[in-house]
């Protein structure tokens, strides 16, 4: 069921398929995957998926999961994903020319606290 939800987003399908194929999705590919997938997959499912990256061990996968979970990272905006993509070889966003591509907020439904956190951030930014 959780994978079905993730597959509503083209970028996440691209990352899932790439990981299933054992590809190295790069540091930022793994980070984006973890930041988004942690809201849909269990800890063990997410760690198992990250380990499918041929260059990523179980210890590294667990460490990344704990970092993302511990810092409570919000899923990244499209602009951040494209910025990170420019810093590595693997294309995180498979269709970067499409302005709707790689917008996880357009296709996926996150827990309400994610939207509340984003709203609070924008309010604080407007006040400063």
MMTF fields as JSON, N, C-alpha, C and O atoms, coordinates in Angstrom:
{
  "mmtfVersion": "1.0.0",
  "mmtfProducer": "UNKNOWN",
  "numBonds": 511,
  "numAtoms": 512,
  "numGroups": 128,
  "numChains": 1,
  "numModels": 1,
  "chainsPerModel": [1],
  "groupsPerChain": [128],
  "chainIdList": ["A"],
  "bondAtomList": [4, 2, 8, 6, 12, 10, 16, 14, 20, 18, 24, 22, 28, 26, 32, 30, 36, 34, 40, 38, 44, 42, 48, 46, 52, 50, 56, 54, 60, 58, 64, 62, 68, 66, 72, 70, 76, 74, 80, 78, 84, 82, 88, 86, 92, 90, 96, 94, 100, 98, 104, 102, 108, 106, 112, 110, 116, 114, 120, 118, 124, 122, 128, 126, 132, 130, 136, 134, 140, 138, 144, 142, 148, 146, 152, 150, 156, 154, 160, 158, 164, 162, 168, 166, 172, 170, 176, 174, 180, 178, 184, 182, 188, 186, 192, 190, 196, 194, 200, 198, 204, 202, 208, 206, 212, 210, 216, 214, 220, 218, 224, 222, 228, 226, 232, 230, 236, 234, 240, 238, 244, 242, 248, 246, 252, 250, 256, 254, 260, 258, 264, 262, 268, 266, 272, 270, 276, 274, 280, 278, 284, 282, 288, 286, 292, 290, 296, 294, 300, 298, 304, 302, 308, 306, 312, 310, 316, 314, 320, 318, 324, 322, 328, 326, 332, 330, 336, 334, 340, 338, 344, 342, 348, 346, 352, 350, 356, 354, 360, 358, 364, 362, 368, 366, 372, 370, 376, 374, 380, 378, 384, 382, 388, 386, 392, 390, 396, 394, 400, 398, 404, 402, 408, 406, 412, 410, 416, 414, 420, 418, 424, 422, 428, 426, 432, 430, 436, 434, 440, 438, 444, 442, 448, 446, 452, 450, 456, 454, 460, 458, 464, 462, 468, 466, 472, 470, 476, 474, 480, 478, 484, 482, 488, 486, 492, 490, 496, 494, 500, 498, 504, 502, 508, 506],
  "bondOrderList": [1, 1, 1, 1, 1, 1, 1, 1, 1, 1, 1, 1, 1, 1, 1, 1, 1, 1, 1, 1, 1, 1, 1, 1, 1, 1, 1, 1, 1, 1, 1, 1, 1, 1, 1, 1, 1, 1, 1, 1, 1, 1, 1, 1, 1, 1, 1, 1, 1, 1, 1, 1, 1, 1, 1, 1, 1, 1, 1, 1, 1, 1, 1, 1, 1, 1, 1, 1, 1, 1, 1, 1, 1, 1, 1, 1, 1, 1, 1, 1, 1, 1, 1, 1, 1, 1, 1, 1, 1, 1, 1, 1, 1, 1, 1, 1, 1, 1, 1, 1, 1, 1, 1, 1, 1, 1, 1, 1, 1, 1, 1, 1, 1, 1, 1, 1, 1, 1, 1, 1, 1, 1, 1, 1, 1, 1, 1],
  "groupList": [{"groupName": "UNK", "atomNameList": ["N", "CA", "C", "O"], "elementList": ["N", "C", "C", "O"], "formalChargeList": [0, 0, 0, 0], "bondAtomList": [1, 0, 2, 1, 3, 2], "bondOrderList": [1, 1, 2], "singleLetterCode": "X", "chemCompType": "L-PEPTIDE LINKING"}],
  "groupTypeList": [0, 0, 0, 0, 0, 0, 0, 0, 0, 0, 0, 0, 0, 0, 0, 0, 0, 0, 0, 0, 0, 0, 0, 0, 0, 0, 0, 0, 0, 0, 0, 0, 0, 0, 0, 0, 0, 0, 0, 0, 0, 0, 0, 0, 0, 0, 0, 0, 0, 0, 0, 0, 0, 0, 0, 0, 0, 0, 0, 0, 0, 0, 0, 0, 0, 0, 0, 0, 0, 0, 0, 0, 0, 0, 0, 0, 0, 0, 0, 0, 0, 0, 0, 0, 0, 0, 0, 0, 0, 0, 0, 0, 0, 0, 0, 0, 0, 0, 0, 0, 0, 0, 0, 0, 0, 0, 0, 0, 0, 0, 0, 0, 0, 0, 0, 0, 0, 0, 0, 0, 0, 0, 0, 0, 0, 0, 0, 0],
  "groupIdList": [1, 2, 3, 4, 5, 6, 7, 8, 9, 10, 11, 12, 13, 14, 15, 16, 17, 18, 19, 20, 21, 22, 23, 24, 25, 26, 27, 28, 29, 30, 31, 32, 33, 34, 35, 36, 37, 38, 39, 40, 41, 42, 43, 44, 45, 46, 47, 48, 49, 50, 51, 52, 53, 54, 55, 56, 57, 58, 59, 60, 61, 62, 63, 64, 65, 66, 67, 68, 69, 70, 71, 72, 73, 74, 75, 76, 77, 78, 79, 80, 81, 82, 83, 84, 85, 86, 87, 88, 89, 90, 91, 92, 93, 94, 95, 96, 97, 98, 99, 100, 101, 102, 103, 104, 105, 106, 107, 108, 109, 110, 111, 112, 113, 114, 115, 116, 117, 118, 119, 120, 121, 122, 123, 124, 125, 126, 127, 128],
  "secStructList": [7, 2, 2, 2, 2, 2, 6, 6, 1, 2, 2, 2, 2, 2, 2, 2, 2, 2, 2, 2, 6, 6, 7, 7, 7, 2, 2, 2, 2, 2, 2, 2, 2, 2, 2, 2, 2, 6, 6, 6, 1, 7, 2, 2, 2, 2, 2, 2, 2, 2, 2, 6, 1, 6, 6, 7, 7, 2, 2, 2, 2, 2, 2, 2, 2, 2, 2, 2, 2, 2, 6, 6, 7, 7, 7, 7, 7, 2, 2, 2, 2, 2, 2, 2, 2, 6, 6, 1, 1, 1, 7, 1, 1, 6, 6, 6, 6, 1, 6, 6, 6, 6, 7, 2, 2, 2, 2, 7, 7, 7, 7, 2, 2, 2, 2, 2, 2, 2, 2, 2, 2, 2, 2, 2, 2, 2, 2, 7],
  "xCoordList": [0.829, 0.0, 0.868, 0.615, 1.882, 2.733, 3.487, 3.643, 3.951, 4.639, 3.688, 4.092, 2.434, 1.437, 1.307, 1.199, 1.317, 1.235, 2.456, 2.316, 3.634, 4.862, 4.872, 5.438, 4.255, 4.251, 3.319, 3.194, 2.68, 1.855, 2.718, 2.239, 3.998, 4.926, 5.969, 6.633, 6.106, 7.017, 8.472, 9.177, 8.913, 10.284, 10.511, 11.556, 9.532, 9.687, 9.663, 10.363, 8.876, 8.891, 10.275, 10.827, 10.828, 12.177, 13.208, 14.056, 13.14, 14.084, 13.866, 14.832, 12.61, 12.319, 12.855, 13.505, 12.588, 13.054, 14.572, 15.168, 15.194, 16.662, 17.271, 18.245, 16.7, 17.194, 16.948, 17.821, 15.775, 15.49, 16.514, 16.839, 17.015, 18.005, 19.427, 20.375, 19.581, 20.905, 21.755, 22.971, 21.142, 21.903, 22.349, 21.721, 23.443, 23.917, 23.154, 23.406, 22.225, 21.408, 22.061, 21.482, 23.252, 23.987, 23.528, 22.457, 24.366, 24.07, 22.721, 21.896, 22.509, 21.271, 20.053, 18.944, 20.246, 19.154, 18.683, 17.484, 19.651, 19.316, 18.66, 17.704, 19.184, 18.627, 17.184, 16.31, 16.927, 15.564, 14.65, 13.538, 15.121, 14.308, 13.936, 12.773, 14.911, 14.66, 13.727, 12.841, 13.924, 13.104, 11.634, 10.749, 11.374, 10.0, 9.455, 8.372, 10.209, 9.715, 9.483, 8.686, 10.144, 9.961, 8.522, 8.113, 7.764, 6.365, 5.434, 4.238, 5.979, 5.16, 5.63, 4.827, 6.913, 7.48, 7.886, 8.147, 7.936, 8.454, 9.97, 10.583, 10.552, 12.003, 12.726, 13.653, 12.319, 13.016, 12.827, 13.763, 11.642, 11.419, 12.301, 12.891, 12.386, 13.192, 14.674, 15.367, 15.143, 16.545, 16.834, 17.883, 15.904, 16.084, 16.196, 17.04, 15.355, 15.41, 16.73, 17.347, 17.164, 18.424, 19.608, 20.541, 19.559, 20.655, 20.714, 21.722, 19.654, 19.661, 20.624, 21.061, 20.957, 21.986, 23.292, 23.723, 23.915, 25.102, 26.241, 27.102, 26.259, 27.351, 26.947, 27.58, 25.897, 25.386, 25.142, 24.345, 25.826, 25.74, 24.529, 23.873, 24.253, 23.163, 23.439, 22.536, 24.671, 25.036, 24.828, 24.304, 25.228, 25.037, 23.549, 23.11, 22.779, 21.338, 20.66, 19.825, 21.022, 20.445, 20.828, 20.0, 22.069, 22.545, 21.779, 21.375, 21.583, 20.835, 19.396, 18.855, 18.78, 17.402, 17.328, 16.453, 18.235, 18.217, 18.46, 17.867, 19.319, 19.582, 18.325, 17.936, 17.694, 16.501, 15.356, 14.637, 15.195, 14.13, 14.422, 13.532, 15.657, 16.042, 15.919, 15.525, 16.253, 16.164, 14.79, 14.505, 13.932, 12.556, 12.496, 11.713, 13.348, 13.391, 12.05, 11.431, 11.617, 10.448, 10.873, 12.036, 9.956, 10.291, 10.722, 10.134, 11.739, 12.267, 11.357, 10.639, 11.412, 10.697, 11.428, 12.596, 10.729, 11.284, 12.586, 13.555, 12.614, 13.799, 15.019, 16.123, 14.825, 15.929, 16.408, 17.61, 15.464, 15.826, 16.671, 17.682, 16.264, 17.029, 18.406, 19.386, 18.484, 19.781, 20.695, 21.861, 20.171, 20.967, 21.354, 22.476, 20.421, 20.69, 21.879, 22.663, 22.02, 23.12, 24.48, 25.517, 24.479, 25.72, 26.119, 27.06, 25.392, 25.745, 25.438, 24.786, 25.908, 25.747, 24.353, 23.769, 23.816, 22.514, 21.388, 21.321, 20.502, 19.384, 18.235, 17.48, 18.104, 17.039, 15.687, 14.748, 15.598, 14.366, 14.482, 15.212, 13.765, 13.963, 13.458, 13.848, 12.603, 12.041, 12.108, 11.08, 13.311, 13.517, 12.959, 12.731, 12.734, 12.199, 10.706, 10.188, 10.026, 8.597, 8.451, 8.913, 7.818, 7.722, 6.914, 7.019, 6.11, 5.358, 6.115, 5.741, 7.168, 7.918, 8.644, 9.119, 8.714, 9.482, 8.901, 9.603, 7.646, 6.949, 6.195, 5.072, 6.816, 6.197, 4.924, 4.052, 4.816, 3.623, 2.411, 1.273, 2.644, 1.543, 0.887, -0.332, 1.7, 1.215, 0.999, 0.215, 1.676, 1.634, 0.932, 1.002, 0.269, -0.413, 0.417, 0.533, 0.993, 1.817, 0.975, -0.142, 1.507, 0.783, 0.549, 1.358, -0.543, -0.887, 0.228, 0.364, 1.021, 2.078, 3.133, 3.784, 3.316, 4.259, 3.783, 4.562, 2.518, 1.955, 1.928, 2.124, 1.684, 1.692, 3.093, 3.259, 4.095, 5.482, 5.888, 6.539, 5.506, 5.821, 5.132, 5.729, 3.878, 3.122, 3.757, 3.87, 4.173, 4.836, 6.134, 6.443, 6.89, 8.145, 7.896, 8.598, 6.903, 6.622, 6.111, 6.4, 5.362, 4.889, 6.07, 6.143, 6.986, 8.165, 9.032, 9.575, 9.165, 9.983, 9.364, 10.073, 8.043, 7.348, 7.482, 7.534, 7.538, 7.649, 9.046, 9.2, 10.069, 11.426, 11.775, 12.887],
  "yCoordList": [-1.207, 0.0, 1.263, 2.193, 1.294, 2.484, 2.73, 3.875, 1.66, 1.822, 2.366, 3.149, 1.955, 2.45, 3.966, 4.679, 4.456, 5.897, 6.604, 7.623, 6.081, 6.696, 6.713, 7.621, 5.724, 5.626, 6.636, 6.651, 7.46, 8.54, 9.691, 10.586, 9.657, 10.711, 10.132, 9.146, 10.746, 10.247, 10.168, 9.208, 11.157, 11.151, 9.993, 9.345, 9.736, 8.643, 7.29, 6.366, 7.164, 5.937, 5.766, 4.666, 6.855, 6.838, 6.386, 5.545, 6.933, 6.545, 5.093, 4.349, 4.683, 3.293, 2.325, 1.335, 2.606, 1.731, 1.701, 0.648, 2.852, 2.922, 2.13, 1.403, 2.27, 1.5, 0.005, -0.811, -0.36, -1.771, -2.355, -3.54, -1.514, -1.958, -1.935, -2.277, -1.535, -1.508, -0.33, -0.354, 0.702, 1.869, 2.725, 2.736, 3.434, 4.431, 5.719, 6.374, 6.08, 7.273, 8.526, 9.61, 8.386, 9.532, 9.937, 9.548, 10.727, 11.19, 11.902, 11.601, 12.843, 13.621, 12.809, 13.058, 11.851, 10.958, 10.153, 9.995, 9.643, 8.889, 9.797, 9.404, 11.016, 11.957, 12.309, 12.272, 12.646, 12.975, 11.779, 11.925, 10.6, 9.397, 9.233, 8.991, 9.364, 9.191, 10.272, 9.983, 11.515, 12.623, 12.463, 12.882, 11.864, 11.669, 10.329, 10.266, 9.268, 7.915, 7.641, 6.763, 8.352, 8.088, 8.318, 7.823, 9.061, 9.315, 8.22, 8.226, 7.286, 6.246, 4.834, 3.902, 4.668, 3.348, 3.204, 4.195, 1.977, 1.722, 1.928, 1.994, 2.026, 2.19, 1.067, 1.326, -0.163, -1.291, -1.29, -1.615, -0.933, -0.867, 0.204, -0.017, 1.359, 2.453, 2.062, 2.29, 1.487, 1.066, -0.013, 0.007, -0.952, -1.993, -1.375, -1.787, -0.398, 0.249, 0.988, 0.878, 1.732, 2.471, 1.537, 1.887, 0.347, -0.615, -1.203, -1.797, -1.044, -1.539, -0.73, -1.2, 0.493, 1.301, 0.545, 0.284, 0.198, -0.672, -0.115, -0.873, 1.179, 1.795, 2.223, 3.105, 1.607, 2.064, 0.872, -0.012, 0.853, -0.275, -0.141, 0.9, -1.205, -1.168, -0.113, 0.618, -0.04, 0.949, 2.375, 3.226, 2.635, 3.961, 4.27, 5.396, 3.26, 3.445, 3.76, 4.66, 3.021, 3.249, 4.635, 5.335, 5.021, 6.332, 7.459, 8.428, 7.329, 8.35, 8.414, 9.501, 7.263, 7.237, 7.956, 8.796, 7.632, 8.239, 9.747, 10.506, 10.18, 11.608, 12.328, 13.348, 11.801, 12.432, 12.419, 13.407, 11.305, 11.172, 12.067, 12.756, 12.049, 12.814, 14.32, 15.038, 14.789, 16.229, 16.605, 17.779, 15.585, 15.79, 16.638, 17.581, 16.27, 17.001, 16.921, 15.86, 18.05, 18.07, 17.591, 17.748, 17.012, 16.681, 17.95, 19.014, 17.833, 19.031, 19.535, 18.768, 20.836, 21.454, 21.119, 20.73, 21.275, 21.001, 21.772, 21.211, 23.045, 23.88, 23.312, 23.322, 22.822, 22.24, 20.948, 20.699, 20.134, 18.886, 19.18, 18.518, 20.168, 20.515, 21.066, 20.793, 21.838, 22.351, 21.187, 21.151, 20.25, 19.09, 18.242, 17.742, 18.085, 17.281, 17.83, 17.064, 19.154, 19.772, 19.456, 19.691, 18.934, 18.639, 17.169, 16.74, 16.402, 14.987, 14.488, 15.175, 13.294, 12.724, 12.151, 12.357, 11.443, 10.781, 11.812, 12.713, 11.693, 12.631, 12.26, 11.328, 12.976, 12.722, 12.993, 12.21, 14.097, 14.519, 14.112, 14.747, 13.057, 12.545, 13.46, 13.302, 14.405, 15.294, 16.739, 17.39, 17.218, 18.527, 19.691, 20.765, 19.512, 20.59, 20.827, 21.895, 19.849, 19.975, 20.694, 20.176, 21.877, 22.632, 21.929, 22.293, 20.928, 20.176, 18.95, 18.362, 18.565, 17.368, 17.578, 18.672, 16.524, 16.479, 17.36, 17.728, 17.693, 18.405, 17.359, 16.991, 16.88, 15.813, 16.292, 15.487, 17.596, 18.131, 18.129, 18.203, 18.048, 18.026, 16.648, 16.539, 15.601, 14.244, 13.409, 12.459, 13.747, 12.911, 13.63, 14.852, 12.86, 13.413, 13.086, 11.927, 14.122, 13.959, 14.147, 14.66, 13.736, 13.959, 15.457, 16.277, 15.823, 17.241, 18.065, 19.252, 17.459, 18.222, 18.743, 19.747, 18.088, 18.581, 19.932, 20.88, 20.008, 21.254, 22.347, 23.523, 21.963, 22.934, 23.502, 24.704, 22.633, 23.062, 24.037, 25.048, 23.733, 24.607, 25.951, 26.995, 25.925, 27.157, 28.021, 29.237, 27.393, 28.129, 28.761, 29.902, 28.022, 28.537, 29.788, 30.787, 29.737, 30.885, 32.087, 33.235, 31.814, 32.905, 33.567, 34.793, 32.758, 33.308, 34.084, 35.13, 33.603, 34.285, 35.629, 36.619, 35.654, 36.912, 37.939, 39.14, 37.478, 38.383, 38.986, 40.062, 38.301, 38.821, 39.876, 40.404],
  "zCoordList": [0.0, 0.0, 0.0, -0.767, 0.854, 0.94, -0.364, -0.789, -0.994, -2.274, -3.332, -4.192, -3.27, -4.213, -4.068, -5.066, -2.839, -2.6, -3.182, -3.858, -2.93, -3.455, -4.978, -5.587, -5.586, -7.041, -7.706, -8.931, -6.924, -7.486, -7.984, -8.681, -7.618, -8.025, -8.978, -8.657, -10.144, -11.175, -10.691, -11.003, -9.943, -9.449, -8.484, -8.521, -7.623, -6.665, -7.385, -6.974, -8.441, -9.256, -9.87, -9.878, -10.382, -10.97, -9.927, -10.224, -8.716, -7.665, -7.237, -7.067, -7.062, -6.689, -7.746, -7.407, -9.014, -10.1, -10.175, -10.4, -9.988, -10.031, -8.886, -9.077, -7.698, -6.558, -6.768, -6.472, -7.275, -7.565, -8.538, -8.473, -9.434, -10.427, -9.872, -10.58, -8.61, -7.989, -8.399, -8.212, -8.956, -9.404, -8.219, -7.16, -8.43, -7.476, -7.771, -8.782, -6.893, -7.127, -6.56, -6.622, -6.011, -5.495, -4.105, -3.639, -3.465, -2.107, -2.032, -1.17, -2.942, -2.883, -3.32, -2.847, -4.209, -4.576, -3.374, -3.146, -2.605, -1.391, -0.355, 0.314, -0.23, 0.739, 0.383, 1.248, -0.866, -1.304, -1.081, -0.574, -1.46, -1.268, 0.209, 0.535, 1.091, 2.527, 3.067, 3.871, 2.629, 3.134, 2.751, 3.498, 1.602, 1.144, 1.638, 2.22, 1.403, 1.67, 3.15, 3.483, 4.043, 5.472, 5.926, 6.976, 5.142, 5.481, 4.957, 5.251, 4.187, 3.569, 3.889, 3.895, 4.153, 4.399, 5.862, 6.544, 6.333, 7.674, 7.657, 6.591, 8.819, 8.925, 8.193, 7.425, 8.419, 7.783, 6.267, 5.536, 5.782, 4.334, 3.697, 2.639, 4.345, 3.805, 3.787, 2.796, 4.863, 4.94, 3.898, 3.253, 3.736, 2.715, 1.323, 0.528, 1.029, -0.286, -0.483, -1.542, 0.517, 0.391, 0.136, -0.587, 0.735, 0.561, -0.845, -1.225, -1.612, -2.983, -3.848, -4.898, -3.406, -4.062, -3.888, -2.765, -4.995, -4.951, -4.102, -3.655, -3.877, -3.126, -1.718, -1.136, -1.164, 0.121, 1.041, 0.726, 2.17, 3.102, 4.029, 4.072, 4.759, 5.74, 6.813, 7.22, 7.259, 8.28, 7.754, 8.472, 6.525, 5.929, 5.753, 5.984, 5.344, 5.158, 6.496, 6.581, 7.517, 8.844, 9.366, 9.948, 9.156, 9.591, 8.896, 9.538, 7.587, 6.847, 7.343, 7.547, 7.537, 8.044, 9.393, 9.601, 10.298, 11.64, 11.571, 12.338, 10.664, 10.495, 10.02, 10.589, 8.983, 8.411, 9.418, 9.565, 10.102, 11.094, 12.305, 12.804, 12.761, 13.947, 13.755, 14.673, 12.578, 12.287, 11.744, 11.505, 11.549, 11.099, 9.823, 9.715, 8.866, 7.604, 6.871, 6.799, 6.334, 5.457, 4.075, 3.703, 3.312, 1.926, 1.181, 1.371, 0.343, -0.329, -1.448, -2.089, -1.655, -2.775, -4.076, -4.07, -5.162, -6.495, -6.725, -7.237, -6.352, -6.567, -5.849, -6.394, -4.637, -3.858, -4.528, -4.618, -4.995, -5.667, -6.903, -7.133, -7.698, -8.902, -8.542, -9.235, -7.464, -7.002, -6.612, -7.005, -5.851, -5.443, -6.651, -6.735, -7.582, -8.771, -9.543, -10.104, -9.578, -10.318, -9.692, -10.313, -8.485, -7.779, -7.844, -7.176, -8.656, -8.777, -10.178, -10.964, -10.483, -11.817, -12.042, -13.106, -11.07, -11.229, -11.308, -10.472, -12.305, -12.434, -11.487, -11.765, -10.387, -9.413, -10.061, -9.912, -10.776, -11.445, -12.917, -13.678, -13.32, -14.673, -15.789, -16.945, -15.448, -16.46, -15.947, -15.762, -15.726, -15.094, -15.906, -15.348, -17.197, -18.031, -17.794, -18.119, -17.235, -16.93, -15.591, -14.574, -15.558, -14.309, -13.215, -12.044, -13.583, -12.58, -12.079, -11.064, -12.78, -12.409, -11.083, -10.779, -10.321, -9.07, -7.973, -7.031, -8.089, -7.026, -6.219, -6.564, -5.142, -4.349, -3.659, -3.333, -3.435, -2.764, -3.691, -3.226, -4.979, -5.95, -6.004, -6.141, -5.896, -6.124, -4.864, -4.882, -3.783, -2.587, -1.431, -1.307, -0.605, 0.571, 1.802, 2.2, 2.399, 3.591, 4.848, 4.778, 5.997, 7.255, 7.483, 7.048, 8.157, 8.368, 9.013, 8.717, 9.881, 10.559, 9.591, 9.88, 8.456, 7.451, 6.919, 6.82, 6.583, 6.043, 7.111, 6.802, 8.366, 9.462, 9.662, 9.867, 9.6, 9.784, 8.679, 8.946, 7.449, 6.311, 6.471, 6.212, 6.896, 7.099, 8.183, 8.026, 9.284, 10.368, 9.879, 10.224, 9.078, 8.54, 7.705, 7.858, 6.829, 5.966, 6.773, 6.436, 7.824, 8.681, 9.394, 9.471, 9.91, 10.601, 9.626, 9.981, 8.438, 7.433, 7.06, 6.878, 6.95, 6.612, 7.731, 7.467, 8.973, 10.116, 10.252, 10.828, 9.726, 9.894, 8.892, 8.914]
}
